[in-house]
Amino acid sequence: MTIATPLPASARQAPPRRLTGRLRVILAVLLVAQFMLAVDFSILNVALPAIGDDLGFSLAGLQWIATAFALCAAGFTLFFGRIGDLIGRKRIFLGSLALLGVASLAGGLAPTPEILIMARVAQGVATAAATPAGLALLTTSFPEGPLRQKALGLNGALMSAGFTAGAVLGGVLTDLLSWRWAFFINVPVALAVLLVAPAVIAESRPAGRPRLDVPGALSVTLGLLGIVYGLTQAGEHGWTHPLALTGLLAGAALLIVFHRVERRAAQPLVPLHVLRRPTVAWGNLLGLLAFVTETSLVYLLTLYLQKTLGFSALAAGLSFGVLGLGTVAGGLLAPKVIARTSTVSVLVGGGLLQTAATAVLLLLGDTPAAMGLLLPATFLGGVGNMLVIVGFMVTATTGLPDRQQGLATGLASMSQQVGITMGTPIMSAIVTAATGGVVTAGAVLHGVTVAIAVNAALVLLGVLVAALFLRPRT
């Protein structure tokens, strides 16, 4: 009689090398949710004038539709990323999507400006909780290596495409139906995810449940809120405005307090040894630059298309469909290039491609013939930017155990959210300074050109960071 020798645990639980049916469903559920979250960042931009006219927003109050969302989406991300480690990422993910659905329904039905702003705050909080939880579920569902790289590539492509698609979708829904459908469209998507996700996604949390670092959570959340508020006010009123300066200085002071708290905490919200890892520190800086540059470029080109070339809001939004195709192509390409070369090669190569494509836009003129230059440049820039984004996601989440994936994805999500929020105010301030407040077609073209030059320089800075500080150690 032959007695079979038991396989070691590592062999019995070897991670799959290919996408199984269950993993495909998990990937689809998480990608749909992340795409919807990305769409929400831009879907109301085109609809703001219509909302103002319909609900009676003041000119000063209208910008709070975007600001209320951005403040919460960026400010609470790291906090909720850690909360997911404590009570379970699946629980946070499902709860936040339920909140997003309810808030979207309330926003679509809002009869007054106050209710709509409250709905946007709730949407921002839901986004801050769902984004890191969804990313953590993605990284813990797929083993480190080619499968995770593929999943992160698709995730990055759909998130970036979602930001672009939001601008197009917002214009289409507002023109054909009503601005309210920019809210309503979230409801069936959130409901579909909530029906499928509980059956296929397993709970993910560390074996040991650490205590919540309350002083650290308060200081970092309030610090991020101050920074984001200061940036939005700088974009609206200029960098020297008292509200902008107050927000930025208070936010910076609170982040310094946060650093001091984390040095002394027994169970810190963000262990400083994690922040000292080159892949975490430099990887998140690259992510911040990637989102600052590409999302703000959409803003700059929107100004150019509408103020210089005279395009309608809908036509300008549709023009970014080419950029969206570029990001999807980059997301599909990135895992293959990483597998054949290295993550650093993708970060450097993608950054150089984005730098070149952005620099080409310095040649834009004041006639519609410039579209022959703009469309291929934005496509290639989208490919390059997505290579960098996927490289950043892989870099910032690699080499950390599952118990720290909530922290890693919280930091990555924070870089993303703050980058999206920072880009437009920074470029808006540059355009305003370059034009001196003049809004003629020629002045706007000059201001946009100056800002595009700064944008290209920031991308090139990211290339240098990747090449100098993320080189493989021998």
Sequence and secondary structure as in RCSB ss.txt:
>XXXX:A:sequence
MTIATPLPASARQAPPRRLTGRLRVILAVLLVAQFMLAVDFSILNVALPAIGDDLGFSLAGLQWIATAFALCAAG
FTLFFGRIGDLIGRKRIFLGSLALLGVASLAGGLAPTPEILIMARVAQGVATAAATPAGLALLTTSFPEGPLRQK
ALGLNGALMSAGFTAGAVLGGVLTDLLSWRWAFFINVPVALAVLLVAPAVIAESRPAGRPRLDVPGALSVTLGLL
GIVYGLTQAGEHGWTHPLALTGLLAGAALLIVFHRVERRAAQPLVPLHVLRRPTVAWGNLLGLLAFVTETSLVYL
LTLYLQKTLGFSALAAGLSFGVLGLGTVAGGLLAPKVIARTSTVSVLVGGGLLQTAATAVLLLLGDTPAAMGLLL
PATFLGGVGNMLVIVGFMVTATTGLPDRQQGLATGLASMSQQVGITMGTPIMSAIVTAATGGVVTAGAVLHGVTV
AIAVNAALVLLGVLVAALFLRPRT
>XXXX:A:secstr
        HHHHT   SS  HHHHHHHHHHHHHHHHHHHHHHTTTTTHHHHHHHHT  HHHHTHHHHHHHHHHHH
THHHHHHHHHHH HHHHHHHHHHHHHHHHHHHHH  SHHHHHHHHHHHHHHHHHHHHHHHHHHHHHS TTHHHHH
HHHHHHHHHHHHHHHHHHHHHHHHHHT TTHHHHTHHHHHHHHHHHHHHH      SS     HHHHHHHHHHHH
HHHHHHHHHHHH TTSHHHHHHHHHHHHHHHHHHHHHHH SS SS HHHHTSHHHHHHHHHHHHHHHHHHHHHHH
HHHIIIIIS   HHHHHHHTHHHHHHHHHHHHHHHHHHHHS HHHHHHHHHHHHHHHHHHGGG  SSGGGHHHHH
HHHHHHHHHHHHHHHHHHHHHHTT  GGGHHHHHHHHHHHHHHHHHHHHHHHHHHHHHHHTT  SHHHHHHHHHH
HHHHHHHHHHHHHHHHHHHS    
